Amino acid sequence: MSDATTRIKDLVEQTPVLLFMKGTRSFPQCGFSAKVVDVLKREGVTFETVNVLADPAVRDGIKAFSNWPTIPQLYIKGKFIGGCDIVSEMAATGELDKELLAAGLK
Amino acid sequence: MIAADKVRTLLQDALPGARVEVEDLTGTSDHFKALIVAPQFAGKSRIERHQLVYAALHEEMKGPIHALSLVTKTPEEHTA
């Protein structure tokens, strides 16, 4: 495993709610990343973010890690949940709330 | 850059029988929104459906397509 993949794996496994995004939660640099930050804030959960723009190895590594070519990517308890469309849809249907409850995070 | 029509053709070739609508969101041929209604999505999770779409656009996702918003439905879900 490459250094970046090891770091990604550790982060994903050790962080209950983790969002790989472009920019930071205060200054998202992409509308899709901003949208997922908003969804998570509305869900009222504690979450960590990784700014992929600050780390090209992570930016490429995370795409291979999940076999998913786009950012943002949300992980809950080590499980890949999806990108902006999926997270938004799950928030609208209440599935995201259920997922967070099931993970003991709400 | 890639034309919306080209994106639609690639998706229709990868998912025979699918109904595909592709919209160029910004007029700059790199940010798209797609509605894909395909029988191949039956029994698949949202993640698996999106991965099918991304696989069909593998090369394009590396550069020409900067953003792709997806709605993926089976024919049954779409008419429901």
N, CA and C atoms of all chains as a GROMACS GRO file, in nm:
protein
  558
    1MET      N    1   0.083  -0.121   0.000
    1MET     CA    2   0.000   0.000   0.000
    1MET      C    3   0.086   0.125   0.000
    2SER      N    4   0.044   0.222  -0.075
    2SER     CA    5   0.119   0.348  -0.076
    2SER      C    6   0.098   0.421   0.056
    3ASP      N    7   0.185   0.515   0.079
    3ASP     CA    8   0.178   0.594   0.202
    3ASP      C    9   0.042   0.663   0.215
    4ALA      N   10  -0.006   0.720   0.104
    4ALA     CA   11  -0.134   0.792   0.107
    4ALA      C   12  -0.249   0.696   0.138
    5THR      N   13  -0.245   0.577   0.078
    5THR     CA   14  -0.352   0.480   0.102
    5THR      C   15  -0.357   0.438   0.248
    6THR      N   16  -0.239   0.418   0.308
    6THR     CA   17  -0.233   0.382   0.450
    6THR      C   18  -0.292   0.494   0.535
    7ARG      N   19  -0.256   0.616   0.502
    7ARG     CA   20  -0.309   0.730   0.579
    7ARG      C   21  -0.461   0.740   0.565
    8ILE      N   22  -0.510   0.720   0.442
    8ILE     CA   23  -0.654   0.727   0.417
    8ILE      C   24  -0.726   0.618   0.496
    9LYS      N   25  -0.673   0.497   0.491
    9LYS     CA   26  -0.734   0.384   0.560
    9LYS      C   27  -0.741   0.412   0.711
   10ASP      N   28  -0.631   0.459   0.768
   10ASP     CA   29  -0.628   0.490   0.912
   10ASP      C   30  -0.732   0.596   0.947
   11LEU      N   31  -0.734   0.701   0.866
   11LEU     CA   32  -0.828   0.812   0.892
   11LEU      C   33  -0.973   0.765   0.886
   12VAL      N   34  -1.004   0.690   0.782
   12VAL     CA   35  -1.142   0.642   0.761
   12VAL      C   36  -1.184   0.550   0.875
   13GLU      N   37  -1.092   0.468   0.920
   13GLU     CA   38  -1.125   0.372   1.026
   13GLU      C   39  -1.134   0.437   1.164
   14GLN      N   40  -1.061   0.546   1.182
   14GLN     CA   41  -1.054   0.605   1.315
   14GLN      C   42  -1.148   0.724   1.336
   15THR      N   43  -1.209   0.772   1.228
   15THR     CA   44  -1.294   0.891   1.239
   15THR      C   45  -1.440   0.852   1.216
   16PRO      N   46  -1.527   0.871   1.316
   16PRO     CA   47  -1.666   0.824   1.300
   16PRO      C   48  -1.738   0.884   1.180
   17VAL      N   49  -1.728   1.016   1.162
   17VAL     CA   50  -1.790   1.080   1.045
   17VAL      C   51  -1.682   1.163   0.976
   18LEU      N   52  -1.647   1.121   0.855
   18LEU     CA   53  -1.534   1.185   0.787
   18LEU      C   54  -1.573   1.225   0.646
   19LEU      N   55  -1.548   1.351   0.614
   19LEU     CA   56  -1.580   1.402   0.481
   19LEU      C   57  -1.452   1.446   0.409
   20PHE      N   58  -1.424   1.381   0.297
   20PHE     CA   59  -1.317   1.426   0.208
   20PHE      C   60  -1.380   1.531   0.117
   21MET      N   61  -1.323   1.651   0.118
   21MET     CA   62  -1.387   1.761   0.046
   21MET      C   63  -1.283   1.854  -0.016
   22LYS      N   64  -1.333   1.945  -0.100
   22LYS     CA   65  -1.246   2.049  -0.157
   22LYS      C   66  -1.265   2.174  -0.073
   23GLY      N   67  -1.157   2.216  -0.006
   23GLY     CA   68  -1.165   2.329   0.085
   23GLY      C   69  -1.191   2.282   0.227
   24THR      N   70  -1.232   2.376   0.310
   24THR     CA   71  -1.259   2.345   0.450
   24THR      C   72  -1.406   2.370   0.480
   25ARG      N   73  -1.451   2.326   0.599
   25ARG     CA   74  -1.593   2.345   0.630
   25ARG      C   75  -1.630   2.493   0.633
   26SER      N   76  -1.535   2.579   0.673
   26SER     CA   77  -1.562   2.723   0.676
   26SER      C   78  -1.552   2.785   0.537
   27PHE      N   79  -1.459   2.731   0.458
   27PHE     CA   80  -1.439   2.784   0.322
   27PHE      C   81  -1.436   2.672   0.219
   28PRO      N   82  -1.553   2.613   0.192
   28PRO     CA   83  -1.558   2.509   0.087
   28PRO      C   84  -1.522   2.572  -0.047
   29GLN      N   85  -1.450   2.497  -0.130
   29GLN     CA   86  -1.410   2.552  -0.259
   29GLN      C   87  -1.480   2.483  -0.374
   30CYS      N   88  -1.594   2.424  -0.344
   30CYS     CA   89  -1.672   2.358  -0.448
   30CYS      C   90  -1.815   2.348  -0.395
   31GLY      N   91  -1.911   2.374  -0.481
   31GLY     CA   92  -2.051   2.375  -0.439
   31GLY      C   93  -2.099   2.241  -0.385
   32PHE      N   94  -2.047   2.132  -0.442
   32PHE     CA   95  -2.089   1.999  -0.397
   32PHE      C   96  -2.037   1.970  -0.257
   33SER      N   97  -1.912   2.010  -0.232
   33SER     CA   98  -1.855   1.992  -0.097
   33SER      C   99  -1.933   2.077   0.003
   34ALA      N  100  -1.964   2.200  -0.035
   34ALA     CA  101  -2.039   2.291   0.053
   34ALA      C  102  -2.174   2.231   0.089
   35LYS      N  103  -2.237   2.167  -0.009
   35LYS     CA  104  -2.370   2.111   0.014
   35LYS      C  105  -2.366   1.999   0.119
   36VAL      N  106  -2.264   1.913   0.108
   36VAL     CA  107  -2.254   1.802   0.205
   36VAL      C  108  -2.221   1.856   0.345
   37VAL      N  109  -2.138   1.959   0.354
   37VAL     CA  110  -2.110   2.023   0.483
   37VAL      C  111  -2.241   2.073   0.544
   38ASP      N  112  -2.324   2.136   0.462
   38ASP     CA  113  -2.453   2.187   0.510
   38ASP      C  114  -2.543   2.073   0.561
   39VAL      N  115  -2.546   1.965   0.485
   39VAL     CA  116  -2.628   1.850   0.525
   39VAL      C  117  -2.582   1.797   0.661
   40LEU      N  118  -2.451   1.784   0.678
   40LEU     CA  119  -2.399   1.729   0.804
   40LEU      C  120  -2.426   1.825   0.920
   41LYS      N  121  -2.415   1.954   0.896
   41LYS     CA  122  -2.445   2.053   1.001
   41LYS      C  123  -2.592   2.042   1.041
   42ARG      N  124  -2.679   2.027   0.943
   42ARG     CA  125  -2.822   2.016   0.971
   42ARG      C  126  -2.853   1.887   1.048
   43GLU      N  127  -2.776   1.781   1.019
   43GLU     CA  128  -2.798   1.654   1.091
   43GLU      C  129  -2.751   1.668   1.236
   44GLY      N  130  -2.669   1.770   1.262
   44GLY     CA  131  -2.625   1.795   1.399
   44GLY      C  132  -2.524   1.695   1.452
   45VAL      N  133  -2.443   1.639   1.362
   45VAL     CA  134  -2.340   1.545   1.408
   45VAL      C  135  -2.202   1.609   1.406
   46THR      N  136  -2.114   1.555   1.488
   46THR     CA  137  -1.975   1.597   1.486
   46THR      C  138  -1.908   1.530   1.367
   47PHE      N  139  -1.835   1.606   1.288
   47PHE     CA  140  -1.766   1.544   1.174
   47PHE      C  141  -1.631   1.609   1.150
   48GLU      N  142  -1.543   1.531   1.094
   48GLU     CA  143  -1.410   1.580   1.057
   48GLU      C  144  -1.406   1.596   0.906
   49THR      N  145  -1.318   1.685   0.859
   49THR     CA  146  -1.302   1.700   0.714
   49THR      C  147  -1.155   1.690   0.675
   50VAL      N  148  -1.134   1.644   0.553
   50VAL     CA  149  -1.000   1.642   0.494
   50VAL      C  150  -1.007   1.724   0.367
   51ASN      N  151  -0.922   1.825   0.357
   51ASN     CA  152  -0.917   1.908   0.237
   51ASN      C  153  -0.825   1.843   0.133
   52VAL      N  154  -0.884   1.784   0.031
   52VAL     CA  155  -0.802   1.712  -0.069
   52VAL      C  156  -0.719   1.807  -0.155
   53LEU      N  157  -0.761   1.934  -0.160
   53LEU     CA  158  -0.684   2.030  -0.241
   53LEU      C  159  -0.548   2.058  -0.177
   54ALA      N  160  -0.539   2.032  -0.046
   54ALA     CA  161  -0.413   2.057   0.025
   54ALA      C  162  -0.318   1.938   0.014
   55ASP      N  163  -0.366   1.828  -0.044
   55ASP     CA  164  -0.285   1.707  -0.046
   55ASP      C  165  -0.314   1.624  -0.172
   56PRO      N  166  -0.238   1.647  -0.279
   56PRO     CA  167  -0.263   1.579  -0.406
   56PRO      C  168  -0.261   1.426  -0.395
   57ALA      N  169  -0.176   1.372  -0.305
   57ALA     CA  170  -0.168   1.226  -0.291
   57ALA      C  171  -0.299   1.171  -0.235
   58VAL      N  172  -0.358   1.245  -0.142
   58VAL     CA  173  -0.487   1.202  -0.085
   58VAL      C  174  -0.598   1.222  -0.188
   59ARG      N  175  -0.588   1.329  -0.265
   59ARG     CA  176  -0.691   1.357  -0.367
   59ARG      C  177  -0.700   1.242  -0.467
   60ASP      N  178  -0.585   1.191  -0.511
   60ASP     CA  179  -0.585   1.078  -0.603
   60ASP      C  180  -0.613   0.947  -0.530
   61GLY      N  181  -0.554   0.935  -0.410
   61GLY     CA  182  -0.566   0.811  -0.334
   61GLY      C  183  -0.708   0.777  -0.294
   62ILE      N  184  -0.784   0.879  -0.258
   62ILE     CA  185  -0.920   0.853  -0.210
   62ILE      C  186  -1.009   0.802  -0.323
   63LYS      N  187  -0.980   0.845  -0.445
   63LYS     CA  188  -1.060   0.800  -0.560
   63LYS      C  189  -1.038   0.651  -0.586
   64ALA      N  190  -0.914   0.608  -0.570
   64ALA     CA  191  -0.883   0.466  -0.588
   64ALA      C  192  -0.936   0.385  -0.471
   65PHE      N  193  -0.924   0.442  -0.351
   65PHE     CA  194  -0.966   0.374  -0.227
   65PHE      C  195  -1.112   0.328  -0.235
   66SER      N  196  -1.198   0.414  -0.287
   66SER     CA  197  -1.340   0.386  -0.288
   66SER      C  198  -1.392   0.348  -0.427
   67ASN      N  199  -1.303   0.345  -0.526
   67ASN     CA  200  -1.346   0.326  -0.664
   67ASN      C  201  -1.455   0.427  -0.698
   68TRP      N  202  -1.426   0.552  -0.668
   68TRP     CA  203  -1.523   0.660  -0.685
   68TRP      C  204  -1.446   0.781  -0.737
   69PRO      N  205  -1.478   0.830  -0.856
   69PRO     CA  206  -1.390   0.929  -0.920
   69PRO      C  207  -1.410   1.073  -0.877
   70THR      N  208  -1.503   1.099  -0.785
   70THR     CA  209  -1.531   1.239  -0.753
   70THR      C  210  -1.521   1.268  -0.603
   71ILE      N  211  -1.505   1.396  -0.572
   71ILE     CA  212  -1.502   1.452  -0.438
   71ILE      C  213  -1.625   1.543  -0.431
   72PRO      N  214  -1.699   1.553  -0.325
   72PRO     CA  215  -1.676   1.498  -0.190
   72PRO      C  216  -1.709   1.349  -0.176
   73GLN      N  217  -1.658   1.291  -0.068
   73GLN     CA  218  -1.690   1.154  -0.030
   73GLN      C  219  -1.711   1.149   0.121
   74LEU      N  220  -1.823   1.090   0.160
   74LEU     CA  221  -1.857   1.080   0.303
   74LEU      C  222  -1.841   0.936   0.353
   75TYR      N  223  -1.776   0.924   0.469
   75TYR     CA  224  -1.759   0.795   0.535
   75TYR      C  225  -1.819   0.801   0.675
   76ILE      N  226  -1.896   0.698   0.711
   76ILE     CA  227  -1.949   0.688   0.846
   76ILE      C  228  -1.903   0.554   0.903
   77LYS      N  229  -1.831   0.562   1.015
   77LYS     CA  230  -1.777   0.443   1.081
   77LYS      C  231  -1.704   0.352   0.982
   78GLY      N  232  -1.623   0.411   0.898
   78GLY     CA  233  -1.541   0.334   0.806
   78GLY      C  234  -1.612   0.291   0.679
   79LYS      N  235  -1.743   0.319   0.670
   79LYS     CA  236  -1.821   0.276   0.552
   79LYS      C  237  -1.839   0.393   0.456
   80PHE      N  238  -1.813   0.369   0.328
   80PHE     CA  239  -1.834   0.472   0.227
   80PHE      C  240  -1.984   0.490   0.204
   81ILE      N  241  -2.032   0.612   0.223
   81ILE     CA  242  -2.175   0.641   0.210
   81ILE      C  243  -2.209   0.690   0.071
   82GLY      N  244  -2.126   0.779   0.016
   82GLY     CA  245  -2.151   0.830  -0.118
   82GLY      C  246  -2.099   0.970  -0.137
   83GLY      N  247  -2.133   1.027  -0.252
   83GLY     CA  248  -2.096   1.165  -0.283
   83GLY      C  249  -2.214   1.257  -0.257
   84CYS      N  250  -2.207   1.376  -0.315
   84CYS     CA  251  -2.307   1.479  -0.287
   84CYS      C  252  -2.450   1.435  -0.321
   85ASP      N  253  -2.470   1.375  -0.437
   85ASP     CA  254  -2.606   1.336  -0.479
   85ASP      C  255  -2.666   1.235  -0.382
   86ILE      N  256  -2.587   1.134  -0.349
   86ILE     CA  257  -2.637   1.026  -0.263
   86ILE      C  258  -2.663   1.077  -0.122
   87VAL      N  259  -2.568   1.154  -0.069
   87VAL     CA  260  -2.583   1.206   0.068
   87VAL      C  261  -2.707   1.298   0.075
   88SER      N  262  -2.724   1.382  -0.026
   88SER     CA  263  -2.840   1.473  -0.027
   88SER      C  264  -2.970   1.394  -0.034
   89GLU      N  265  -2.972   1.292  -0.120
   89GLU     CA  266  -3.092   1.210  -0.134
   89GLU      C  267  -3.122   1.136  -0.003
   90MET      N  268  -3.018   1.084   0.062
   90MET     CA  269  -3.037   1.011   0.187
   90MET      C  270  -3.083   1.104   0.299
   91ALA      N  271  -3.038   1.229   0.295
   91ALA     CA  272  -3.083   1.326   0.396
   91ALA      C  273  -3.231   1.355   0.375
   92ALA      N  274  -3.272   1.368   0.250
   92ALA     CA  275  -3.410   1.401   0.217
   92ALA      C  276  -3.506   1.288   0.255
   93THR      N  277  -3.461   1.164   0.241
   93THR     CA  278  -3.549   1.051   0.270
   93THR      C  279  -3.543   1.007   0.417
   94GLY      N  280  -3.448   1.065   0.492
   94GLY     CA  281  -3.434   1.025   0.633
   94GLY      C  282  -3.339   0.908   0.653
   95GLU      N  283  -3.285   0.855   0.543
   95GLU     CA  284  -3.193   0.740   0.554
   95GLU      C  285  -3.062   0.776   0.623
   96LEU      N  286  -3.018   0.900   0.601
   96LEU     CA  287  -2.892   0.943   0.662
   96LEU      C  288  -2.907   0.949   0.813
   97ASP      N  289  -3.020   1.001   0.858
   97ASP     CA  290  -3.052   1.006   1.001
   97ASP      C  291  -3.048   0.864   1.060
   98LYS      N  292  -3.109   0.770   0.988
   98LYS     CA  293  -3.112   0.630   1.034
   98LYS      C  294  -2.971   0.572   1.042
   99GLU      N  295  -2.892   0.601   0.940
   99GLU     CA  296  -2.754   0.551   0.933
   99GLU      C  297  -2.674   0.603   1.052
  100LEU      N  298  -2.692   0.730   1.084
  100LEU     CA  299  -2.618   0.792   1.195
  100LEU      C  300  -2.668   0.737   1.329
  101LEU      N  301  -2.797   0.716   1.339
  101LEU     CA  302  -2.853   0.658   1.461
  101LEU      C  303  -2.802   0.515   1.480
  102ALA      N  304  -2.802   0.438   1.372
  102ALA     CA  305  -2.757   0.299   1.378
  102ALA      C  306  -2.609   0.291   1.417
  103ALA      N  307  -2.534   0.393   1.377
  103ALA     CA  308  -2.390   0.395   1.409
  103ALA      C  309  -2.365   0.449   1.549
  104GLY      N  310  -2.474   0.487   1.618
  104GLY     CA  311  -2.460   0.538   1.754
  104GLY      C  312  -2.403   0.679   1.760
  105LEU      N  313  -2.423   0.753   1.653
  105LEU     CA  314  -2.363   0.887   1.645
  105LEU      C  315  -2.462   0.999   1.671
  106LYS      N  316  -2.587   0.961   1.697
  106LYS     CA  317  -2.690   1.063   1.727
  106LYS      C  318  -2.768   1.023   1.849
  107MET      N  319  -1.328   1.938  -2.213
  107MET     CA  320  -1.467   1.963  -2.252
  107MET      C  321  -1.520   1.845  -2.332
  108ILE      N  322  -1.648   1.824  -2.317
  108ILE     CA  323  -1.714   1.715  -2.390
  108ILE      C  324  -1.860   1.756  -2.411
  109ALA      N  325  -1.913   1.723  -2.527
  109ALA     CA  326  -2.051   1.762  -2.555
  109ALA      C  327  -2.148   1.674  -2.475
  110ALA      N  328  -2.258   1.734  -2.432
  110ALA     CA  329  -2.360   1.660  -2.357
  110ALA      C  330  -2.408   1.540  -2.437
  111ASP      N  331  -2.420   1.556  -2.569
  111ASP     CA  332  -2.464   1.447  -2.656
  111ASP      C  333  -2.370   1.328  -2.650
  112LYS      N  334  -2.240   1.359  -2.642
  112LYS     CA  335  -2.138   1.253  -2.636
  112LYS      C  336  -2.151   1.177  -2.504
  113VAL      N  337  -2.175   1.249  -2.396
  113VAL     CA  338  -2.194   1.186  -2.264
  113VAL      C  339  -2.316   1.092  -2.271
  114ARG      N  340  -2.422   1.144  -2.333
  114ARG     CA  341  -2.544   1.064  -2.345
  114ARG      C  342  -2.519   0.937  -2.426
  115THR      N  343  -2.447   0.949  -2.536
  115THR     CA  344  -2.417   0.834  -2.621
  115THR      C  345  -2.336   0.729  -2.545
  116LEU      N  346  -2.234   0.775  -2.471
  116LEU     CA  347  -2.150   0.682  -2.394
  116LEU      C  348  -2.235   0.605  -2.292
  117LEU      N  349  -2.327   0.676  -2.227
  117LEU     CA  350  -2.410   0.611  -2.125
  117LEU      C  351  -2.508   0.515  -2.189
  118GLN      N  352  -2.564   0.554  -2.303
  118GLN     CA  353  -2.660   0.466  -2.369
  118GLN      C  354  -2.592   0.340  -2.424
  119ASP      N  355  -2.467   0.355  -2.469
  119ASP     CA  356  -2.392   0.239  -2.518
  119ASP      C  357  -2.361   0.143  -2.402
  120ALA      N  358  -2.331   0.199  -2.285
  120ALA     CA  359  -2.293   0.116  -2.170
  120ALA      C  360  -2.415   0.052  -2.105
  121LEU      N  361  -2.529   0.119  -2.118
  121LEU     CA  362  -2.651   0.070  -2.052
  121LEU      C  363  -2.762   0.057  -2.157
  122PRO      N  364  -2.756  -0.050  -2.236
  122PRO     CA  365  -2.855  -0.065  -2.344
  122PRO      C  366  -2.998  -0.065  -2.288
  123GLY      N  367  -3.084   0.009  -2.356
  123GLY     CA  368  -3.224   0.015  -2.313
  123GLY      C  369  -3.251   0.125  -2.213
  124ALA      N  370  -3.146   0.197  -2.173
  124ALA     CA  371  -3.165   0.303  -2.073
  124ALA      C  372  -3.219   0.429  -2.138
  125ARG      N  373  -3.293   0.503  -2.058
  125ARG     CA  374  -3.333   0.637  -2.100
  125ARG      C  375  -3.236   0.734  -2.034
  126VAL      N  376  -3.171   0.816  -2.114
  126VAL     CA  377  -3.066   0.904  -2.062
  126VAL      C  378  -3.092   1.048  -2.102
  127GLU      N  379  -3.092   1.136  -2.002
  127GLU     CA  380  -3.101   1.279  -2.031
  127GLU      C  381  -2.980   1.346  -1.970
  128VAL      N  382  -2.907   1.423  -2.051
  128VAL     CA  383  -2.788   1.491  -2.000
  128VAL      C  384  -2.803   1.640  -2.023
  129GLU      N  385  -2.779   1.714  -1.916
  129GLU     CA  386  -2.792   1.860  -1.923
  129GLU      C  387  -2.656   1.923  -1.892
  130ASP      N  388  -2.615   2.015  -1.977
  130ASP     CA  389  -2.492   2.092  -1.953
  130ASP      C  390  -2.529   2.206  -1.859
  131LEU      N  391  -2.487   2.195  -1.734
  131LEU     CA  392  -2.537   2.287  -1.630
  131LEU      C  393  -2.484   2.429  -1.643
  132THR      N  394  -2.365   2.441  -1.697
  132THR     CA  395  -2.300   2.573  -1.696
  132THR      C  396  -2.279   2.630  -1.836
  133GLY      N  397  -2.309   2.548  -1.938
  133GLY     CA  398  -2.284   2.591  -2.075
  133GLY      C  399  -2.136   2.586  -2.111
  134THR      N  400  -2.055   2.522  -2.024
  134THR     CA  401  -1.911   2.516  -2.047
  134THR      C  402  -1.864   2.374  -2.081
  135SER      N  403  -1.961   2.283  -2.105
  135SER     CA  404  -1.929   2.146  -2.146
  135SER      C  405  -1.838   2.071  -2.049
  136ASP      N  406  -1.849   2.101  -1.919
  136ASP     CA  407  -1.773   2.023  -1.821
  136ASP      C  408  -1.849   1.995  -1.690
  137HIS      N  409  -1.961   2.065  -1.670
  137HIS     CA  410  -2.045   2.037  -1.553
  137HIS      C  411  -2.180   1.988  -1.603
  138PHE      N  412  -2.212   1.863  -1.567
  138PHE     CA  413  -2.333   1.802  -1.623
  138PHE      C  414  -2.426   1.748  -1.514
  139LYS      N  415  -2.551   1.735  -1.554
  139LYS     CA  416  -2.647   1.666  -1.470
  139LYS      C  417  -2.711   1.560  -1.558
  140ALA      N  418  -2.722   1.438  -1.506
  140ALA     CA  419  -2.778   1.330  -1.586
  140ALA      C  420  -2.889   1.258  -1.512
  141LEU      N  421  -2.998   1.233  -1.585
  141LEU     CA  422  -3.103   1.144  -1.536
  141LEU      C  423  -3.090   1.016  -1.616
  142ILE      N  424  -3.072   0.905  -1.547
  142ILE     CA  425  -3.057   0.778  -1.615
  142ILE      C  426  -3.159   0.680  -1.560
  143VAL      N  427  -3.246   0.633  -1.647
  143VAL     CA  428  -3.346   0.534  -1.608
  143VAL      C  429  -3.308   0.405  -1.678
  144ALA      N  430  -3.260   0.309  -1.600
  144ALA     CA  431  -3.206   0.188  -1.662
  144ALA      C  432  -3.249   0.062  -1.588
  145PRO      N  433  -3.290  -0.041  -1.666
  145PRO     CA  434  -3.327  -0.168  -1.602
  145PRO      C  435  -3.207  -0.231  -1.530
  146GLN      N  436  -3.085  -0.198  -1.574
  146GLN     CA  437  -2.963  -0.255  -1.513
  146GLN      C  438  -2.945  -0.212  -1.367
  147PHE      N  439  -3.016  -0.109  -1.323
  147PHE     CA  440  -3.000  -0.061  -1.185
  147PHE      C  441  -3.079  -0.145  -1.084
  148ALA      N  442  -3.167  -0.229  -1.133
  148ALA     CA  443  -3.252  -0.308  -1.043
  148ALA      C  444  -3.167  -0.391  -0.947
  149GLY      N  445  -3.202  -0.387  -0.820
  149GLY     CA  446  -3.131  -0.466  -0.719
  149GLY      C  447  -2.996  -0.410  -0.678
  150LYS      N  448  -2.963  -0.290  -0.730
  150LYS     CA  449  -2.833  -0.230  -0.698
  150LYS      C  450  -2.850  -0.110  -0.604
  151SER      N  451  -2.752  -0.092  -0.516
  151SER     CA  452  -2.753   0.023  -0.425
  151SER      C  453  -2.722   0.150  -0.504
  152ARG      N  454  -2.742   0.264  -0.440
  152ARG     CA  455  -2.710   0.390  -0.507
  152ARG      C  456  -2.562   0.395  -0.544
  153ILE      N  457  -2.477   0.350  -0.452
  153ILE     CA  458  -2.333   0.351  -0.480
  153ILE      C  459  -2.302   0.265  -0.601
  154GLU      N  460  -2.359   0.145  -0.607
  154GLU     CA  461  -2.333   0.056  -0.721
  154GLU      C  462  -2.384   0.115  -0.853
  155ARG      N  463  -2.498   0.182  -0.846
  155ARG     CA  464  -2.553   0.246  -0.968
  155ARG      C  465  -2.459   0.356  -1.018
  156HIS      N  466  -2.416   0.439  -0.925
  156HIS     CA  467  -2.327   0.548  -0.966
  156HIS      C  468  -2.195   0.493  -1.019
  157GLN      N  469  -2.147   0.383  -0.957
  157GLN     CA  470  -2.022   0.323  -1.005
  157GLN      C  471  -2.037   0.268  -1.146
  158LEU      N  472  -2.154   0.215  -1.179
  158LEU     CA  473  -2.180   0.170  -1.317
  158LEU      C  474  -2.168   0.287  -1.414
  159VAL      N  475  -2.226   0.400  -1.374
  159VAL     CA  476  -2.222   0.520  -1.458
  159VAL      C  477  -2.078   0.571  -1.472
  160TYR      N  478  -2.009   0.577  -1.361
  160TYR     CA  479  -1.870   0.625  -1.365
  160TYR      C  480  -1.783   0.534  -1.449
  161ALA      N  481  -1.809   0.403  -1.443
  161ALA     CA  482  -1.730   0.309  -1.522
  161ALA      C  483  -1.749   0.336  -1.672
  162ALA      N  484  -1.872   0.370  -1.709
  162ALA     CA  485  -1.901   0.399  -1.851
  162ALA      C  486  -1.830   0.527  -1.897
  163LEU      N  487  -1.800   0.614  -1.801
  163LEU     CA  488  -1.738   0.743  -1.834
  163LEU      C  489  -1.596   0.751  -1.777
  164HIS      N  490  -1.534   0.634  -1.762
  164HIS     CA  491  -1.405   0.624  -1.694
  164HIS      C  492  -1.302   0.728  -1.741
  165GLU      N  493  -1.278   0.729  -1.871
  165GLU     CA  494  -1.177   0.821  -1.925
  165GLU      C  495  -1.221   0.966  -1.909
  166GLU      N  496  -1.349   0.989  -1.935
  166GLU     CA  497  -1.402   1.127  -1.932
  166GLU      C  498  -1.398   1.186  -1.791
  167MET      N  499  -1.414   1.099  -1.688
  167MET     CA  500  -1.414   1.148  -1.550
  167MET      C  501  -1.275   1.194  -1.507
  168LYS      N  502  -1.173   1.153  -1.581
  168LYS     CA  503  -1.036   1.191  -1.545
  168LYS      C  504  -1.002   1.334  -1.586
  169GLY      N  505  -1.085   1.394  -1.671
  169GLY     CA  506  -1.048   1.527  -1.717
  169GLY      C  507  -1.164   1.609  -1.770
  170PRO      N  508  -1.219   1.565  -1.885
  170PRO     CA  509  -1.320   1.649  -1.952
  170PRO      C  510  -1.443   1.678  -1.866
  171ILE      N  511  -1.484   1.581  -1.784
  171ILE     CA  512  -1.600   1.603  -1.698
  171ILE      C  513  -1.552   1.644  -1.559
  172HIS      N  514  -1.581   1.767  -1.521
  172HIS     CA  515  -1.538   1.815  -1.388
  172HIS      C  516  -1.641   1.778  -1.282
  173ALA      N  517  -1.767   1.781  -1.321
  173ALA     CA  518  -1.873   1.752  -1.224
  173ALA      C  519  -1.989   1.685  -1.294
  174LEU      N  520  -2.045   1.586  -1.226
  174LEU     CA  521  -2.156   1.511  -1.284
  174LEU      C  522  -2.254   1.478  -1.174
  175SER      N  523  -2.368   1.542  -1.179
  175SER     CA  524  -2.472   1.517  -1.080
  175SER      C  525  -2.563   1.408  -1.136
  176LEU      N  526  -2.591   1.305  -1.056
  176LEU     CA  527  -2.661   1.189  -1.108
  176LEU      C  528  -2.792   1.160  -1.037
  177VAL      N  529  -2.893   1.128  -1.117
  177VAL     CA  530  -3.015   1.067  -1.064
  177VAL      C  531  -3.028   0.934  -1.136
  178THR      N  532  -3.027   0.825  -1.060
  178THR     CA  533  -3.029   0.691  -1.120
  178THR      C  534  -3.152   0.615  -1.071
  179LYS      N  535  -3.236   0.578  -1.165
  179LYS     CA  536  -3.362   0.509  -1.130
  179LYS      C  537  -3.380   0.386  -1.218
  180THR      N  538  -3.455   0.290  -1.166
  180THR     CA  539  -3.501   0.181  -1.251
  180THR      C  540  -3.630   0.230  -1.318
  181PRO      N  541  -3.672   0.167  -1.428
  181PRO     CA  542  -3.797   0.210  -1.492
  181PRO      C  543  -3.915   0.208  -1.394
  182GLU      N  544  -3.918   0.108  -1.307
  182GLU     CA  545  -4.027   0.098  -1.209
  182GLU      C  546  -4.024   0.216  -1.112
  183GLU      N  547  -3.907   0.249  -1.062
  183GLU     CA  548  -3.895   0.362  -0.968
  183GLU      C  549  -3.932   0.493  -1.034
  184HIS      N  550  -3.896   0.504  -1.161
  184HIS     CA  551  -3.919   0.631  -1.229
  184HIS      C  552  -4.067   0.658  -1.253
  185THR      N  553  -4.142   0.553  -1.278
  185THR     CA  554  -4.284   0.573  -1.304
  185THR      C  555  -4.365   0.573  -1.175
  186ALA      N  556  -4.303   0.524  -1.067
  186ALA     CA  557  -4.376   0.514  -0.938
  186ALA      C  558  -4.411   0.653  -0.885
   0.00000   0.00000   0.00000
